[in-house]
Amino acid sequence: MNGTASIWKTSEPITDDQIIKVDIQSLTAVLMGYRRPTEMARIGRIHGPNTAIKALEKAIPERETYLLDFF
């Protein structure tokens, strides 16, 4: 994994087995590295097919959460 992501438009229709439902708070926790997608699914914060959740898990690198904030 080289730390990059790509998004492209496809003409193929999206099927129900590719849809993940997640609120912005849970998505932020996952993308910031605080929680993993499978953990969030286990506690009911992410909903969708196991294969789609595992694909999301694989797409997000495991790393320590780092939040630099000044008040």
CHARMM internal coordinates of N, CA and C (Angstrom, degrees):
IC EDIT
DIST 1 N 1 CA 1.4470
DIST 1 CA 1 C 1.5246
ANGL 1 N 1 CA 1 C 108.18
DIST 1 C 2 N 1.3305
ANGL 1 CA 1 C 2 N 116.22
DIHE 1 N 1 CA 1 C 2 N 129.11
DIST 2 N 2 CA 1.4583
ANGL 1 C 2 N 2 CA 119.44
DIHE 1 CA 1 C 2 N 2 CA -175.35
DIST 2 CA 2 C 1.5162
ANGL 2 N 2 CA 2 C 113.85
DIHE 1 C 2 N 2 CA 2 C -104.49
DIST 2 C 3 N 1.3290
ANGL 2 CA 2 C 3 N 118.29
DIHE 2 N 2 CA 2 C 3 N 7.86
DIST 3 N 3 CA 1.4512
ANGL 2 C 3 N 3 CA 121.10
DIHE 2 CA 2 C 3 N 3 CA 175.96
DIST 3 CA 3 C 1.5197
ANGL 3 N 3 CA 3 C 115.23
DIHE 2 C 3 N 3 CA 3 C 82.75
DIST 3 C 4 N 1.3196
ANGL 3 CA 3 C 4 N 118.07
DIHE 3 N 3 CA 3 C 4 N 12.94
DIST 4 N 4 CA 1.4570
ANGL 3 C 4 N 4 CA 120.30
DIHE 3 CA 3 C 4 N 4 CA 178.25
DIST 4 CA 4 C 1.5179
ANGL 4 N 4 CA 4 C 110.08
DIHE 3 C 4 N 4 CA 4 C -115.33
DIST 4 C 5 N 1.3051
ANGL 4 CA 4 C 5 N 114.59
DIHE 4 N 4 CA 4 C 5 N 159.05
DIST 5 N 5 CA 1.4619
ANGL 4 C 5 N 5 CA 120.51
DIHE 4 CA 4 C 5 N 5 CA 177.28
DIST 5 CA 5 C 1.5177
ANGL 5 N 5 CA 5 C 108.57
DIHE 4 C 5 N 5 CA 5 C -133.28
DIST 5 C 6 N 1.2966
ANGL 5 CA 5 C 6 N 115.60
DIHE 5 N 5 CA 5 C 6 N 153.16
DIST 6 N 6 CA 1.4552
ANGL 5 C 6 N 6 CA 121.16
DIHE 5 CA 5 C 6 N 6 CA 177.92
DIST 6 CA 6 C 1.5192
ANGL 6 N 6 CA 6 C 109.45
DIHE 5 C 6 N 6 CA 6 C -131.95
DIST 6 C 7 N 1.3235
ANGL 6 CA 6 C 7 N 114.87
DIHE 6 N 6 CA 6 C 7 N 143.99
DIST 7 N 7 CA 1.4619
ANGL 6 C 7 N 7 CA 121.34
DIHE 6 CA 6 C 7 N 7 CA 175.77
DIST 7 CA 7 C 1.5056
ANGL 7 N 7 CA 7 C 106.71
DIHE 6 C 7 N 7 CA 7 C -129.87
DIST 7 C 8 N 1.3188
ANGL 7 CA 7 C 8 N 116.10
DIHE 7 N 7 CA 7 C 8 N 133.92
DIST 8 N 8 CA 1.4547
ANGL 7 C 8 N 8 CA 119.31
DIHE 7 CA 7 C 8 N 8 CA 177.87
DIST 8 CA 8 C 1.5131
ANGL 8 N 8 CA 8 C 109.45
DIHE 7 C 8 N 8 CA 8 C -144.84
DIST 8 C 9 N 1.3205
ANGL 8 CA 8 C 9 N 114.27
DIHE 8 N 8 CA 8 C 9 N 152.55
DIST 9 N 9 CA 1.4472
ANGL 8 C 9 N 9 CA 120.99
DIHE 8 CA 8 C 9 N 9 CA 178.95
DIST 9 CA 9 C 1.5223
ANGL 9 N 9 CA 9 C 108.79
DIHE 8 C 9 N 9 CA 9 C -79.50
DIST 9 C 10 N 1.3049
ANGL 9 CA 9 C 10 N 115.45
DIHE 9 N 9 CA 9 C 10 N 138.23
DIST 10 N 10 CA 1.4509
ANGL 9 C 10 N 10 CA 120.08
DIHE 9 CA 9 C 10 N 10 CA 179.22
DIST 10 CA 10 C 1.5282
ANGL 10 N 10 CA 10 C 109.50
DIHE 9 C 10 N 10 CA 10 C -123.91
DIST 10 C 11 N 1.2940
ANGL 10 CA 10 C 11 N 115.33
DIHE 10 N 10 CA 10 C 11 N 150.59
DIST 11 N 11 CA 1.4632
ANGL 10 C 11 N 11 CA 118.88
DIHE 10 CA 10 C 11 N 11 CA 177.97
DIST 11 CA 11 C 1.5254
ANGL 11 N 11 CA 11 C 111.37
DIHE 10 C 11 N 11 CA 11 C -88.19
DIST 11 C 12 N 1.3269
ANGL 11 CA 11 C 12 N 116.61
DIHE 11 N 11 CA 11 C 12 N -7.08
DIST 12 N 12 CA 1.4632
ANGL 11 C 12 N 12 CA 120.61
DIHE 11 CA 11 C 12 N 12 CA 179.66
DIST 12 CA 12 C 1.5280
ANGL 12 N 12 CA 12 C 109.47
DIHE 11 C 12 N 12 CA 12 C -76.59
DIST 12 C 13 N 1.3238
ANGL 12 CA 12 C 13 N 117.85
DIHE 12 N 12 CA 12 C 13 N 137.30
DIST 13 N 13 CA 1.4691
ANGL 12 C 13 N 13 CA 119.37
DIHE 12 CA 12 C 13 N 13 CA 179.60
DIST 13 CA 13 C 1.5322
ANGL 13 N 13 CA 13 C 111.50
DIHE 12 C 13 N 13 CA 13 C -69.26
DIST 13 C 14 N 1.3154
ANGL 13 CA 13 C 14 N 115.11
DIHE 13 N 13 CA 13 C 14 N 150.61
DIST 14 N 14 CA 1.4616
ANGL 13 C 14 N 14 CA 121.06
DIHE 13 CA 13 C 14 N 14 CA 176.48
DIST 14 CA 14 C 1.5184
ANGL 14 N 14 CA 14 C 107.91
DIHE 13 C 14 N 14 CA 14 C -83.46
DIST 14 C 15 N 1.3168
ANGL 14 CA 14 C 15 N 116.35
DIHE 14 N 14 CA 14 C 15 N 133.68
DIST 15 N 15 CA 1.4652
ANGL 14 C 15 N 15 CA 120.89
DIHE 14 CA 14 C 15 N 15 CA -179.35
DIST 15 CA 15 C 1.5253
ANGL 15 N 15 CA 15 C 109.91
DIHE 14 C 15 N 15 CA 15 C -103.74
DIST 15 C 16 N 1.3134
ANGL 15 CA 15 C 16 N 116.56
DIHE 15 N 15 CA 15 C 16 N 162.36
DIST 16 N 16 CA 1.4681
ANGL 15 C 16 N 16 CA 121.50
DIHE 15 CA 15 C 16 N 16 CA -178.46
DIST 16 CA 16 C 1.5205
ANGL 16 N 16 CA 16 C 112.92
DIHE 15 C 16 N 16 CA 16 C -59.72
DIST 16 C 17 N 1.3358
ANGL 16 CA 16 C 17 N 117.89
DIHE 16 N 16 CA 16 C 17 N -26.76
DIST 17 N 17 CA 1.4636
ANGL 16 C 17 N 17 CA 119.83
DIHE 16 CA 16 C 17 N 17 CA -178.56
DIST 17 CA 17 C 1.5321
ANGL 17 N 17 CA 17 C 111.89
DIHE 16 C 17 N 17 CA 17 C -79.31
DIST 17 C 18 N 1.3272
ANGL 17 CA 17 C 18 N 118.22
DIHE 17 N 17 CA 17 C 18 N 3.65
DIST 18 N 18 CA 1.4618
ANGL 17 C 18 N 18 CA 122.55
DIHE 17 CA 17 C 18 N 18 CA 178.18
DIST 18 CA 18 C 1.5227
ANGL 18 N 18 CA 18 C 112.57
DIHE 17 C 18 N 18 CA 18 C -112.31
DIST 18 C 19 N 1.3195
ANGL 18 CA 18 C 19 N 117.84
DIHE 18 N 18 CA 18 C 19 N -2.18
DIST 19 N 19 CA 1.4606
ANGL 18 C 19 N 19 CA 121.85
DIHE 18 CA 18 C 19 N 19 CA -173.23
DIST 19 CA 19 C 1.5302
ANGL 19 N 19 CA 19 C 111.09
DIHE 18 C 19 N 19 CA 19 C -94.79
DIST 19 C 20 N 1.3318
ANGL 19 CA 19 C 20 N 115.33
DIHE 19 N 19 CA 19 C 20 N 128.61
DIST 20 N 20 CA 1.4579
ANGL 19 C 20 N 20 CA 122.64
DIHE 19 CA 19 C 20 N 20 CA 174.97
DIST 20 CA 20 C 1.5236
ANGL 20 N 20 CA 20 C 106.93
DIHE 19 C 20 N 20 CA 20 C -117.93
DIST 20 C 21 N 1.3271
ANGL 20 CA 20 C 21 N 116.47
DIHE 20 N 20 CA 20 C 21 N 134.24
DIST 21 N 21 CA 1.4607
ANGL 20 C 21 N 21 CA 121.50
DIHE 20 CA 20 C 21 N 21 CA 176.77
DIST 21 CA 21 C 1.5168
ANGL 21 N 21 CA 21 C 108.56
DIHE 20 C 21 N 21 CA 21 C -109.66
DIST 21 C 22 N 1.3447
ANGL 21 CA 21 C 22 N 115.29
DIHE 21 N 21 CA 21 C 22 N 127.09
DIST 22 N 22 CA 1.4601
ANGL 21 C 22 N 22 CA 121.01
DIHE 21 CA 21 C 22 N 22 CA -176.56
DIST 22 CA 22 C 1.5288
ANGL 22 N 22 CA 22 C 108.76
DIHE 21 C 22 N 22 CA 22 C -152.80
DIST 22 C 23 N 1.3289
ANGL 22 CA 22 C 23 N 117.05
DIHE 22 N 22 CA 22 C 23 N 141.95
DIST 23 N 23 CA 1.4651
ANGL 22 C 23 N 23 CA 119.13
DIHE 22 CA 22 C 23 N 23 CA 175.95
DIST 23 CA 23 C 1.5291
ANGL 23 N 23 CA 23 C 109.29
DIHE 22 C 23 N 23 CA 23 C -83.60
DIST 23 C 24 N 1.3130
ANGL 23 CA 23 C 24 N 116.03
DIHE 23 N 23 CA 23 C 24 N 166.70
DIST 24 N 24 CA 1.4640
ANGL 23 C 24 N 24 CA 120.91
DIHE 23 CA 23 C 24 N 24 CA -174.41
DIST 24 CA 24 C 1.5305
ANGL 24 N 24 CA 24 C 112.14
DIHE 23 C 24 N 24 CA 24 C -64.83
DIST 24 C 25 N 1.3227
ANGL 24 CA 24 C 25 N 118.00
DIHE 24 N 24 CA 24 C 25 N -33.30
DIST 25 N 25 CA 1.4628
ANGL 24 C 25 N 25 CA 120.34
DIHE 24 CA 24 C 25 N 25 CA 179.39
DIST 25 CA 25 C 1.5290
ANGL 25 N 25 CA 25 C 111.22
DIHE 24 C 25 N 25 CA 25 C -65.28
DIST 25 C 26 N 1.3215
ANGL 25 CA 25 C 26 N 116.19
DIHE 25 N 25 CA 25 C 26 N -43.83
DIST 26 N 26 CA 1.4649
ANGL 25 C 26 N 26 CA 120.58
DIHE 25 CA 25 C 26 N 26 CA 179.98
DIST 26 CA 26 C 1.5231
ANGL 26 N 26 CA 26 C 111.13
DIHE 25 C 26 N 26 CA 26 C -69.23
DIST 26 C 27 N 1.3327
ANGL 26 CA 26 C 27 N 116.24
DIHE 26 N 26 CA 26 C 27 N -40.81
DIST 27 N 27 CA 1.4629
ANGL 26 C 27 N 27 CA 120.08
DIHE 26 CA 26 C 27 N 27 CA 178.24
DIST 27 CA 27 C 1.5250
ANGL 27 N 27 CA 27 C 110.51
DIHE 26 C 27 N 27 CA 27 C -62.14
DIST 27 C 28 N 1.3162
ANGL 27 CA 27 C 28 N 117.00
DIHE 27 N 27 CA 27 C 28 N -41.03
DIST 28 N 28 CA 1.4703
ANGL 27 C 28 N 28 CA 120.76
DIHE 27 CA 27 C 28 N 28 CA 178.25
DIST 28 CA 28 C 1.5177
ANGL 28 N 28 CA 28 C 110.88
DIHE 27 C 28 N 28 CA 28 C -62.76
DIST 28 C 29 N 1.3330
ANGL 28 CA 28 C 29 N 117.50
DIHE 28 N 28 CA 28 C 29 N -43.69
DIST 29 N 29 CA 1.4652
ANGL 28 C 29 N 29 CA 120.99
DIHE 28 CA 28 C 29 N 29 CA 178.96
DIST 29 CA 29 C 1.5205
ANGL 29 N 29 CA 29 C 111.05
DIHE 28 C 29 N 29 CA 29 C -60.26
DIST 29 C 30 N 1.3200
ANGL 29 CA 29 C 30 N 116.79
DIHE 29 N 29 CA 29 C 30 N -38.69
DIST 30 N 30 CA 1.4638
ANGL 29 C 30 N 30 CA 121.76
DIHE 29 CA 29 C 30 N 30 CA 179.85
DIST 30 CA 30 C 1.5283
ANGL 30 N 30 CA 30 C 110.41
DIHE 29 C 30 N 30 CA 30 C -70.25
DIST 30 C 31 N 1.3277
ANGL 30 CA 30 C 31 N 116.45
DIHE 30 N 30 CA 30 C 31 N -48.39
DIST 31 N 31 CA 1.4653
ANGL 30 C 31 N 31 CA 119.74
DIHE 30 CA 30 C 31 N 31 CA -176.10
DIST 31 CA 31 C 1.5255
ANGL 31 N 31 CA 31 C 112.91
DIHE 30 C 31 N 31 CA 31 C -69.90
DIST 31 C 32 N 1.3335
ANGL 31 CA 31 C 32 N 117.24
DIHE 31 N 31 CA 31 C 32 N -25.36
DIST 32 N 32 CA 1.4667
ANGL 31 C 32 N 32 CA 120.76
DIHE 31 CA 31 C 32 N 32 CA 177.20
DIST 32 CA 32 C 1.5320
ANGL 32 N 32 CA 32 C 111.76
DIHE 31 C 32 N 32 CA 32 C -82.05
DIST 32 C 33 N 1.3259
ANGL 32 CA 32 C 33 N 116.33
DIHE 32 N 32 CA 32 C 33 N -7.85
DIST 33 N 33 CA 1.4546
ANGL 32 C 33 N 33 CA 119.66
DIHE 32 CA 32 C 33 N 33 CA 178.48
DIST 33 CA 33 C 1.5124
ANGL 33 N 33 CA 33 C 113.92
DIHE 32 C 33 N 33 CA 33 C 87.75
DIST 33 C 34 N 1.3281
ANGL 33 CA 33 C 34 N 117.46
DIHE 33 N 33 CA 33 C 34 N 8.10
DIST 34 N 34 CA 1.4647
ANGL 33 C 34 N 34 CA 120.56
DIHE 33 CA 33 C 34 N 34 CA -178.37
DIST 34 CA 34 C 1.5229
ANGL 34 N 34 CA 34 C 111.96
DIHE 33 C 34 N 34 CA 34 C -75.46
DIST 34 C 35 N 1.3268
ANGL 34 CA 34 C 35 N 116.90
DIHE 34 N 34 CA 34 C 35 N -37.97
DIST 35 N 35 CA 1.4637
ANGL 34 C 35 N 35 CA 122.63
DIHE 34 CA 34 C 35 N 35 CA 178.16
DIST 35 CA 35 C 1.5221
ANGL 35 N 35 CA 35 C 109.65
DIHE 34 C 35 N 35 CA 35 C -136.18
DIST 35 C 36 N 1.3266
ANGL 35 CA 35 C 36 N 116.45
DIHE 35 N 35 CA 35 C 36 N 152.99
DIST 36 N 36 CA 1.4635
ANGL 35 C 36 N 36 CA 122.62
DIHE 35 CA 35 C 36 N 36 CA 178.93
DIST 36 CA 36 C 1.5384
ANGL 36 N 36 CA 36 C 109.49
DIHE 35 C 36 N 36 CA 36 C -93.07
DIST 36 C 37 N 1.3210
ANGL 36 CA 36 C 37 N 117.93
DIHE 36 N 36 CA 36 C 37 N 150.19
DIST 37 N 37 CA 1.4640
ANGL 36 C 37 N 37 CA 120.97
DIHE 36 CA 36 C 37 N 37 CA -179.30
DIST 37 CA 37 C 1.5247
ANGL 37 N 37 CA 37 C 114.13
DIHE 36 C 37 N 37 CA 37 C -55.86
DIST 37 C 38 N 1.3186
ANGL 37 CA 37 C 38 N 118.39
DIHE 37 N 37 CA 37 C 38 N -41.05
DIST 38 N 38 CA 1.4697
ANGL 37 C 38 N 38 CA 119.46
DIHE 37 CA 37 C 38 N 38 CA -179.49
DIST 38 CA 38 C 1.5273
ANGL 38 N 38 CA 38 C 111.26
DIHE 37 C 38 N 38 CA 38 C -66.07
DIST 38 C 39 N 1.3223
ANGL 38 CA 38 C 39 N 116.80
DIHE 38 N 38 CA 38 C 39 N -35.48
DIST 39 N 39 CA 1.4601
ANGL 38 C 39 N 39 CA 120.26
DIHE 38 CA 38 C 39 N 39 CA 176.95
DIST 39 CA 39 C 1.5318
ANGL 39 N 39 CA 39 C 110.15
DIHE 38 C 39 N 39 CA 39 C -66.35
DIST 39 C 40 N 1.3189
ANGL 39 CA 39 C 40 N 116.78
DIHE 39 N 39 CA 39 C 40 N -43.60
DIST 40 N 40 CA 1.4603
ANGL 39 C 40 N 40 CA 120.65
DIHE 39 CA 39 C 40 N 40 CA 179.62
DIST 40 CA 40 C 1.5336
ANGL 40 N 40 CA 40 C 111.01
DIHE 39 C 40 N 40 CA 40 C -64.98
DIST 40 C 41 N 1.3163
ANGL 40 CA 40 C 41 N 117.20
DIHE 40 N 40 CA 40 C 41 N -35.65
DIST 41 N 41 CA 1.4624
ANGL 40 C 41 N 41 CA 120.78
DIHE 40 CA 40 C 41 N 41 CA 176.51
DIST 41 CA 41 C 1.5292
ANGL 41 N 41 CA 41 C 110.48
DIHE 40 C 41 N 41 CA 41 C -66.79
DIST 41 C 42 N 1.3185
ANGL 41 CA 41 C 42 N 116.28
DIHE 41 N 41 CA 41 C 42 N -39.63
DIST 42 N 42 CA 1.4669
ANGL 41 C 42 N 42 CA 121.02
DIHE 41 CA 41 C 42 N 42 CA -178.88
DIST 42 CA 42 C 1.5295
ANGL 42 N 42 CA 42 C 111.41
DIHE 41 C 42 N 42 CA 42 C -62.67
DIST 42 C 43 N 1.3390
ANGL 42 CA 42 C 43 N 117.60
DIHE 42 N 42 CA 42 C 43 N -33.49
DIST 43 N 43 CA 1.4656
ANGL 42 C 43 N 43 CA 120.10
DIHE 42 CA 42 C 43 N 43 CA -179.38
DIST 43 CA 43 C 1.5346
ANGL 43 N 43 CA 43 C 112.32
DIHE 42 C 43 N 43 CA 43 C -96.67
DIST 43 C 44 N 1.3420
ANGL 43 CA 43 C 44 N 116.56
DIHE 43 N 43 CA 43 C 44 N 8.42
DIST 44 N 44 CA 1.4473
ANGL 43 C 44 N 44 CA 120.94
DIHE 43 CA 43 C 44 N 44 CA 173.60
DIST 44 CA 44 C 1.5148
ANGL 44 N 44 CA 44 C 116.23
DIHE 43 C 44 N 44 CA 44 C 83.26
DIST 44 C 45 N 1.3311
ANGL 44 CA 44 C 45 N 117.59
DIHE 44 N 44 CA 44 C 45 N 19.83
DIST 45 N 45 CA 1.4695
ANGL 44 C 45 N 45 CA 120.43
DIHE 44 CA 44 C 45 N 45 CA 179.89
DIST 45 CA 45 C 1.5229
ANGL 45 N 45 CA 45 C 112.79
DIHE 44 C 45 N 45 CA 45 C -96.56
DIST 45 C 46 N 1.3352
ANGL 45 CA 45 C 46 N 117.69
DIHE 45 N 45 CA 45 C 46 N -17.32
DIST 46 N 46 CA 1.4613
ANGL 45 C 46 N 46 CA 123.25
DIHE 45 CA 45 C 46 N 46 CA 174.08
DIST 46 CA 46 C 1.5217
ANGL 46 N 46 CA 46 C 106.45
DIHE 45 C 46 N 46 CA 46 C -126.92
DIST 46 C 47 N 1.3366
ANGL 46 CA 46 C 47 N 115.89
DIHE 46 N 46 CA 46 C 47 N 135.05
DIST 47 N 47 CA 1.4569
ANGL 46 C 47 N 47 CA 121.03
DIHE 46 CA 46 C 47 N 47 CA -178.51
DIST 47 CA 47 C 1.5172
ANGL 47 N 47 CA 47 C 109.73
DIHE 46 C 47 N 47 CA 47 C -124.24
DIST 47 C 48 N 1.3156
ANGL 47 CA 47 C 48 N 115.71
DIHE 47 N 47 CA 47 C 48 N 135.30
DIST 48 N 48 CA 1.4548
ANGL 47 C 48 N 48 CA 120.82
DIHE 47 CA 47 C 48 N 48 CA 177.16
DIST 48 CA 48 C 1.5089
ANGL 48 N 48 CA 48 C 110.46
DIHE 47 C 48 N 48 CA 48 C 160.99
DIST 48 C 49 N 1.3190
ANGL 48 CA 48 C 49 N 116.06
DIHE 48 N 48 CA 48 C 49 N 178.12
DIST 49 N 49 CA 1.4607
ANGL 48 C 49 N 49 CA 120.71
DIHE 48 CA 48 C 49 N 49 CA 179.68
DIST 49 CA 49 C 1.5354
ANGL 49 N 49 CA 49 C 111.21
DIHE 48 C 49 N 49 CA 49 C -65.03
DIST 49 C 50 N 1.3031
ANGL 49 CA 49 C 50 N 115.08
DIHE 49 N 49 CA 49 C 50 N 145.55
DIST 50 N 50 CA 1.4644
ANGL 49 C 50 N 50 CA 121.24
DIHE 49 CA 49 C 50 N 50 CA 179.75
DIST 50 CA 50 C 1.5266
ANGL 50 N 50 CA 50 C 112.32
DIHE 49 C 50 N 50 CA 50 C -55.21
DIST 50 C 51 N 1.3165
ANGL 50 CA 50 C 51 N 117.33
DIHE 50 N 50 CA 50 C 51 N -39.38
DIST 51 N 51 CA 1.4678
ANGL 50 C 51 N 51 CA 120.18
DIHE 50 CA 50 C 51 N 51 CA -178.86
DIST 51 CA 51 C 1.5232
ANGL 51 N 51 CA 51 C 111.34
DIHE 50 C 51 N 51 CA 51 C -65.15
DIST 51 C 52 N 1.3307
ANGL 51 CA 51 C 52 N 117.65
DIHE 51 N 51 CA 51 C 52 N -38.55
DIST 52 N 52 CA 1.4616
ANGL 51 C 52 N 52 CA 121.05
DIHE 51 CA 51 C 52 N 52 CA 179.07
DIST 52 CA 52 C 1.5228
ANGL 52 N 52 CA 52 C 111.06
DIHE 51 C 52 N 52 CA 52 C -70.15
DIST 52 C 53 N 1.3206
ANGL 52 CA 52 C 53 N 117.42
DIHE 52 N 52 CA 52 C 53 N -38.88
DIST 53 N 53 CA 1.4688
ANGL 52 C 53 N 53 CA 121.60
DIHE 52 CA 52 C 53 N 53 CA 179.01
DIST 53 CA 53 C 1.5258
ANGL 53 N 53 CA 53 C 109.91
DIHE 52 C 53 N 53 CA 53 C -67.02
DIST 53 C 54 N 1.3286
ANGL 53 CA 53 C 54 N 117.18
DIHE 53 N 53 CA 53 C 54 N -40.65
DIST 54 N 54 CA 1.4683
ANGL 53 C 54 N 54 CA 120.07
DIHE 53 CA 53 C 54 N 54 CA 177.37
DIST 54 CA 54 C 1.5236
ANGL 54 N 54 CA 54 C 111.55
DIHE 53 C 54 N 54 CA 54 C -66.54
DIST 54 C 55 N 1.3402
ANGL 54 CA 54 C 55 N 116.97
DIHE 54 N 54 CA 54 C 55 N -34.02
DIST 55 N 55 CA 1.4727
ANGL 54 C 55 N 55 CA 120.15
DIHE 54 CA 54 C 55 N 55 CA 176.35
DIST 55 CA 55 C 1.5265
ANGL 55 N 55 CA 55 C 110.12
DIHE 54 C 55 N 55 CA 55 C -66.12
DIST 55 C 56 N 1.3235
ANGL 55 CA 55 C 56 N 116.97
DIHE 55 N 55 CA 55 C 56 N -39.93
DIST 56 N 56 CA 1.4620
ANGL 55 C 56 N 56 CA 120.66
DIHE 55 CA 55 C 56 N 56 CA 176.07
DIST 56 CA 56 C 1.5131
ANGL 56 N 56 CA 56 C 110.48
DIHE 55 C 56 N 56 CA 56 C -64.48
DIST 56 C 57 N 1.3099
ANGL 56 CA 56 C 57 N 116.91
DIHE 56 N 56 CA 56 C 57 N -41.88
DIST 57 N 57 CA 1.4681
ANGL 56 C 57 N 57 CA 122.33
DIHE 56 CA 56 C 57 N 57 CA 177.47
DIST 57 CA 57 C 1.5283
ANGL 57 N 57 CA 57 C 110.77
DIHE 56 C 57 N 57 CA 57 C -56.88
DIST 57 C 58 N 1.3094
ANGL 57 CA 57 C 58 N 115.44
DIHE 57 N 57 CA 57 C 58 N -43.43
DIST 58 N 58 CA 1.4651
ANGL 57 C 58 N 58 CA 120.70
DIHE 57 CA 57 C 58 N 58 CA -178.71
DIST 58 CA 58 C 1.5373
ANGL 58 N 58 CA 58 C 111.50
DIHE 57 C 58 N 58 CA 58 C -70.29
DIST 58 C 59 N 1.3279
ANGL 58 CA 58 C 59 N 116.73
DIHE 58 N 58 CA 58 C 59 N -31.35
DIST 59 N 59 CA 1.4665
ANGL 58 C 59 N 59 CA 121.09
DIHE 58 CA 58 C 59 N 59 CA -176.79
DIST 59 CA 59 C 1.5305
ANGL 59 N 59 CA 59 C 113.03
DIHE 58 C 59 N 59 CA 59 C -76.14
DIST 59 C 60 N 1.3334
ANGL 59 CA 59 C 60 N 117.26
DIHE 59 N 59 CA 59 C 60 N -22.84
DIST 60 N 60 CA 1.4700
ANGL 59 C 60 N 60 CA 120.65
DIHE 59 CA 59 C 60 N 60 CA -176.97
DIST 60 CA 60 C 1.5232
ANGL 60 N 60 CA 60 C 108.79
DIHE 59 C 60 N 60 CA 60 C -102.28
DIST 60 C 61 N 1.3375
ANGL 60 CA 60 C 61 N 117.14
DIHE 60 N 60 CA 60 C 61 N 119.27
DIST 61 N 61 CA 1.4639
ANGL 60 C 61 N 61 CA 119.38
DIHE 60 CA 60 C 61 N 61 CA -177.80
DIST 61 CA 61 C 1.5281
ANGL 61 N 61 CA 61 C 112.05
DIHE 60 C 61 N 61 CA 61 C -66.70
DIST 61 C 62 N 1.3203
ANGL 61 CA 61 C 62 N 115.97
DIHE 61 N 61 CA 61 C 62 N 146.21
DIST 62 N 62 CA 1.4568
ANGL 61 C 62 N 62 CA 120.98
DIHE 61 CA 61 C 62 N 62 CA 174.87
DIST 62 CA 62 C 1.5135
ANGL 62 N 62 CA 62 C 107.70
DIHE 61 C 62 N 62 CA 62 C -80.30
DIST 62 C 63 N 1.3252
ANGL 62 CA 62 C 63 N 114.78
DIHE 62 N 62 CA 62 C 63 N 127.80
DIST 63 N 63 CA 1.4644
ANGL 62 C 63 N 63 CA 119.59
DIHE 62 CA 62 C 63 N 63 CA 178.89
DIST 63 CA 63 C 1.5183
ANGL 63 N 63 CA 63 C 108.69
DIHE 62 C 63 N 63 CA 63 C -158.78
DIST 63 C 64 N 1.3111
ANGL 63 CA 63 C 64 N 115.26
DIHE 63 N 63 CA 63 C 64 N 163.24
DIST 64 N 64 CA 1.4516
ANGL 63 C 64 N 64 CA 120.85
DIHE 63 CA 63 C 64 N 64 CA 177.83
DIST 64 CA 64 C 1.5279
ANGL 64 N 64 CA 64 C 108.97
DIHE 63 C 64 N 64 CA 64 C -75.39
DIST 64 C 65 N 1.3234
ANGL 64 CA 64 C 65 N 116.01
DIHE 64 N 64 CA 64 C 65 N 139.16
DIST 65 N 65 CA 1.4537
ANGL 64 C 65 N 65 CA 120.27
DIHE 64 CA 64 C 65 N 65 CA 179.11
DIST 65 CA 65 C 1.5203
ANGL 65 N 65 CA 65 C 109.42
DIHE 64 C 65 N 65 CA 65 C -67.00
DIST 65 C 66 N 1.3333
ANGL 65 CA 65 C 66 N 116.37
DIHE 65 N 65 CA 65 C 66 N 133.02
DIST 66 N 66 CA 1.4481
ANGL 65 C 66 N 66 CA 121.65
DIHE 65 CA 65 C 66 N 66 CA 178.08
DIST 66 CA 66 C 1.5158
ANGL 66 N 66 CA 66 C 107.68
DIHE 65 C 66 N 66 CA 66 C -133.20
DIST 66 C 67 N 1.3044
ANGL 66 CA 66 C 67 N 117.10
DIHE 66 N 66 CA 66 C 67 N 115.45
DIST 67 N 67 CA 1.4501
ANGL 66 C 67 N 67 CA 121.96
DIHE 66 CA 66 C 67 N 67 CA 179.04
DIST 67 CA 67 C 1.5132
ANGL 67 N 67 CA 67 C 107.72
DIHE 66 C 67 N 67 CA 67 C -128.52
DIST 67 C 68 N 1.3009
ANGL 67 CA 67 C 68 N 116.82
DIHE 67 N 67 CA 67 C 68 N 105.01
DIST 68 N 68 CA 1.4466
ANGL 67 C 68 N 68 CA 123.25
DIHE 67 CA 67 C 68 N 68 CA 178.90
DIST 68 CA 68 C 1.5251
ANGL 68 N 68 CA 68 C 107.39
DIHE 67 C 68 N 68 CA 68 C -90.74
DIST 68 C 69 N 1.2917
ANGL 68 CA 68 C 69 N 116.37
DIHE 68 N 68 CA 68 C 69 N 113.53
DIST 69 N 69 CA 1.4582
ANGL 68 C 69 N 69 CA 120.31
DIHE 68 CA 68 C 69 N 69 CA -176.19
DIST 69 CA 69 C 1.5203
ANGL 69 N 69 CA 69 C 108.56
DIHE 68 C 69 N 69 CA 69 C -140.98
DIST 69 C 70 N 1.2968
ANGL 69 CA 69 C 70 N 115.83
DIHE 69 N 69 CA 69 C 70 N 137.41
DIST 70 N 70 CA 1.4576
ANGL 69 C 70 N 70 CA 120.85
DIHE 69 CA 69 C 70 N 70 CA 178.87
DIST 70 CA 70 C 1.5272
ANGL 70 N 70 CA 70 C 109.22
DIHE 69 C 70 N 70 CA 70 C -118.66
DIST 70 C 71 N 1.3219
ANGL 70 CA 70 C 71 N 115.91
DIHE 70 N 70 CA 70 C 71 N 134.28
DIST 71 N 71 CA 1.4690
ANGL 70 C 71 N 71 CA 121.10
DIHE 70 CA 70 C 71 N 71 CA 175.87
DIST 71 CA 71 C 1.5031
ANGL 71 N 71 CA 71 C 109.21
DIHE 70 C 71 N 71 CA 71 C -122.55
END
COOR INIT
IC SEED 1 N 1 CA 1 C
IC BUILD
